[in-house]
Amino acid sequence: MQAVVVAASLLLLANAASAQNFGVDVSFPIHYNFIGSDDLSATNEVFGNDRVEAYSKYIQGCINRYGGHEANSLCIHNDADRMRLNLDQPKLQANYTDIGFKKTKLSDETWRLLNTFWAGVKAEENFPDSLSSEAWPEANTYVNHWEIASKMHPLDNKLRTVLWDEIEHKMHEWIPTASSFSKSSLYGVRVYREGHILAPHVDRDPLISSAIVNIDQEVTEPWPLEVIGHDGFAYNITISPGEVILYESHSIIHGRPFALKGRYYANVFVHFKPGFEAEEDDTEAAMKINPYTDYHKDVKLHAFKL
């Protein structure tokens, strides 16, 4: 029965996301580094040497900014931690949906409020340069902020409340087995800029059930979110202003491994931690509430889909 549900859900996903014929370590280093690898056949078969060169340039830019060389570089150390977390964390987590992500959209009223707010921000002189630069930890490799600063702009309290409420409602619809959702984080608007790459990663507890809300973009070509679904394959999800990606950010590896082409791409991020009524030590009850608990553990994420 579960296989039928999964198959039906994957069919529906075809209308929302573009499934790729590959898994991890193809578009970008996810579990293992391209540099120093003796087997690059997976990425080379799909992209030639393009992604290896792109990553080499990416990490070298971090080293040029923060110093160090190879083993003693904080950039190399931090990026190794990113890949280690990608490898180890998802297989230890409970999964709450069959595939791990869903594309949806805001209600008309919420989108009207958000769009009106953002129109006022865009009216500022020298937008988006006029926005505050986002502060990143030293040698953090999640975004190539060393090339160009990402920007941040706060939401007003009214909009925060509206978004909390609407996204929580969507979470309950998407993960009906959860009895509650505790608020973890709502931040943004983050504005990515031309040339930005978001390295594929997983989020840490309590950023578990999450949403990306696109509010604006000025791009010359789509800038998809690449996710590794619970089935182990990559999906490219493209959204327009007012649309939303729901995703299990603690177990779904997600990023934007191709450089942004265009002026900017602006998102709001909303994170929750789901709660369940079953006792933690009651495995049978927990499985009834969360039938996908072990689904991810059987997936060979490094496998290449032929």
C-alpha positions in Angstrom: 0.0 0.0 0.0 2.8 2.4 0.9 4.5 1.8 -2.5 1.2 2.8 -4.2 1.1 6.0 -2.2 4.7 6.8 -3.0 4.2 6.1 -6.7 1.1 8.3 -6.9 2.9 11.1 -5.1 5.9 10.9 -7.5 3.5 11.1 -10.4 2.0 14.3 -9.0 5.5 15.7 -8.5 6.1 15.6 -12.2 3.9 18.6 -12.5 5.8 20.6 -9.9 9.5 19.6 -10.2 11.9 18.3 -12.8 13.3 14.9 -11.9 17.0 14.4 -12.8 18.6 11.1 -13.8 21.2 11.5 -11.0 21.7 11.7 -7.3 24.4 13.2 -5.1 27.9 14.4 -6.1 26.9 15.2 -9.6 26.0 18.9 -9.8 28.1 19.8 -6.8 30.1 18.0 -4.0 27.4 16.8 -1.6 28.8 13.7 0.2 32.3 13.6 -1.2 34.7 16.3 -2.5 35.4 16.5 -6.2 38.9 17.7 -5.4 41.3 14.8 -5.0 38.6 12.3 -6.0 39.8 9.3 -8.2 36.3 8.8 -9.5 34.4 11.7 -11.2 32.5 9.5 -13.6 29.1 10.5 -12.2 29.5 14.2 -12.7 31.5 13.9 -15.9 28.9 11.7 -17.5 26.3 14.4 -17.0 28.2 17.7 -17.1 31.6 16.9 -18.5 34.3 18.7 -16.4 32.1 21.8 -15.9 31.0 21.2 -12.3 34.5 20.2 -11.2 35.8 23.4 -12.5 32.9 25.4 -11.0 33.5 23.9 -7.6 37.3 24.4 -7.7 36.7 28.1 -8.5 34.1 28.3 -5.8 36.3 26.9 -3.0 39.4 28.8 -4.2 37.4 32.0 -4.0 36.8 31.3 -0.3 40.5 30.5 0.3 41.5 33.7 -1.5 39.3 35.7 0.9 40.0 33.9 4.2 43.5 32.5 3.6 45.1 29.2 4.3 46.1 26.4 1.9 44.6 23.0 1.4 44.5 21.1 4.7 45.0 24.1 6.9 42.3 26.2 5.2 39.3 27.0 7.3 37.3 27.0 4.0 38.3 23.4 3.3 37.5 22.4 6.9 34.1 24.1 6.9 33.1 22.6 3.5 34.2 19.1 4.7 31.8 19.6 7.7 29.0 20.5 5.2 29.5 17.3 3.3 29.9 15.2 6.4 26.6 16.5 7.7 25.0 15.8 4.3 26.2 12.2 4.5 25.5 11.4 8.1 22.4 13.4 9.2 19.7 12.4 6.7 20.0 8.6 7.4 19.5 9.2 11.2 16.4 11.3 10.8 12.7 10.4 10.7 11.0 11.3 7.5 7.4 12.7 7.6 6.4 12.5 3.9 7.0 10.1 1.1 9.4 12.3 -1.1 10.3 15.1 1.3 9.1 18.3 -0.6 6.1 19.9 -2.1 5.4 23.0 -4.3 2.5 25.2 -3.4 1.6 28.9 -3.3 0.4 31.6 -0.9 -3.2 32.6 -0.5 -4.2 35.7 -2.6 -4.5 37.9 0.5 -1.1 36.9 2.0 0.5 37.5 -1.4 -1.2 40.9 -1.7 0.2 42.0 1.7 3.7 40.7 1.0 3.8 42.1 -2.5 2.7 45.6 -1.3 5.3 45.5 1.5 8.1 44.5 -1.0 7.0 47.2 -3.5 7.9 49.8 -0.9 11.3 48.2 -0.3 12.1 48.1 -4.0 11.2 51.8 -4.3 14.3 52.7 -2.3 17.1 54.3 -4.2 19.8 52.0 -5.5 17.9 48.8 -4.7 19.1 46.2 -4.0 22.5 47.7 -3.2 20.8 49.8 -0.6 19.8 46.8 1.5 21.9 45.7 4.5 24.6 43.1 3.7 24.1 39.7 5.4 26.7 38.7 7.9 28.2 35.2 7.4 30.5 33.4 9.8 34.2 33.4 8.9 34.9 31.1 5.9 31.3 29.7 5.9 30.9 28.0 2.6 27.1 27.8 2.2 27.0 30.9 0.0 29.8 32.5 -1.9 29.5 35.7 0.0 33.2 36.4 -0.6 32.3 37.2 -4.3 29.3 39.4 -3.6 27.4 40.1 -0.4 23.9 38.6 0.0 21.4 41.2 1.3 18.8 41.0 4.1 15.7 43.0 4.9 13.4 42.4 7.9 9.7 41.8 7.7 7.3 43.9 9.8 5.6 42.2 12.7 2.2 42.0 10.9 3.7 40.2 7.9 5.6 37.8 10.2 2.4 36.8 12.0 0.5 36.3 8.7 3.3 34.2 7.3 3.7 32.1 10.5 0.0 31.3 10.5 -0.4 30.5 6.8 2.7 28.3 6.5 1.8 26.5 9.7 -1.6 25.7 8.2 0.1 24.4 5.1 2.4 22.3 7.2 -0.5 20.7 9.0 -2.1 19.8 5.6 1.2 18.4 4.3 2.2 16.5 7.5 -1.2 15.6 9.0 0.4 13.1 11.4 2.0 16.0 13.3 0.0 17.1 16.3 1.7 20.5 16.5 4.4 22.7 14.9 6.6 24.8 17.1 8.0 28.0 15.6 11.8 27.7 15.0 12.8 30.6 12.7 11.4 33.1 10.3 13.9 35.4 8.6 14.4 37.3 5.5 13.9 38.7 3.1 17.3 37.3 1.9 18.3 38.7 -1.5 20.7 36.6 -3.5 22.6 38.4 -6.3 24.2 37.6 -9.6 26.7 34.8 -9.4 25.5 33.5 -6.1 25.6 29.7 -5.4 24.0 28.0 -2.5 25.9 24.9 -1.6 23.7 21.8 -1.1 23.2 21.2 2.6 20.9 20.0 5.4 19.6 22.2 8.2 20.2 21.5 11.9 17.6 20.9 14.6 15.2 22.7 15.1 15.0 23.7 11.4 13.0 20.6 10.4 9.8 21.4 8.5 10.6 24.4 6.4 9.3 26.7 3.6 10.9 28.9 1.0 8.6 31.8 -0.1 9.8 33.6 -3.2 8.7 37.2 -3.2 10.6 38.6 -6.1 13.2 37.8 -8.8 14.9 39.5 -11.7 16.7 36.7 -13.5 17.7 35.9 -17.1 17.0 32.2 -16.6 15.3 30.2 -13.9 17.3 29.5 -10.7 16.0 26.2 -9.4 16.3 24.7 -6.0 17.9 21.3 -6.3 16.8 18.8 -3.7 17.7 15.2 -3.1 14.4 13.5 -2.5 13.9 10.6 -0.1 14.2 8.4 -3.2 17.8 9.5 -3.6 17.4 11.4 -6.8 17.8 15.1 -7.6 14.8 17.3 -8.4 15.0 20.8 -9.7 12.1 23.0 -8.4 11.5 26.4 -10.0 9.0 28.8 -8.4 7.7 32.2 -9.2 6.8 35.1 -6.8 4.0 34.1 -4.5 4.9 30.4 -4.7 6.3 28.2 -1.9 8.5 25.2 -1.5 7.8 23.0 1.5 10.6 20.7 2.4 11.9 18.5 5.2 15.1 20.6 5.6 16.7 18.3 8.2 16.8 15.3 5.9 16.4 16.7 2.4 19.7 18.0 1.0 18.9 21.3 -0.7 20.8 24.0 -2.5 21.3 26.0 -5.7 24.5 24.6 -7.2 24.4 26.7 -10.4 25.3 30.4 -10.3 22.4 32.9 -10.3 22.0 34.6 -13.7 20.3 37.9 -13.2 20.2 40.8 -10.8 18.6 39.2 -7.7 16.4 36.5 -6.2 14.5 37.3 -3.0 13.2 34.7 -0.5 11.6 34.5 2.9 12.4 31.3 5.0 10.0 29.8 7.5 11.1 26.9 9.8 9.1 24.7 12.2 9.7 21.7 14.4 6.9 19.2 14.3 5.6 17.5 17.4 3.9 14.1 17.7 1.7 12.6 20.4 3.4 9.2 20.5 6.0 8.6 23.2 9.6 8.5 21.9 10.2 5.0 23.2 6.9 3.6 21.7 8.3 2.5 18.3 5.1 0.8 17.1 3.0 3.9 17.9 5.6 6.2 16.3 5.5 4.2 13.1 1.7 4.5 12.9 2.1 8.3 13.2 5.1 8.5 10.9 5.0 5.6 8.4 8.1 6.9 6.6 10.5 6.7 9.6 12.8 4.1 7.9 12.1 5.1 4.3 15.3 7.1 3.9 17.6 4.6 5.5 17.3 2.1 2.7 18.1 4.5 0.0 21.6 4.4 -1.6 22.0 8.1 -2.1 25.3 7.7 -3.9 23.8 5.5 -6.6 23.5 6.9 -10.2 20.2 6.4 -11.8 20.7 5.0 -15.3 
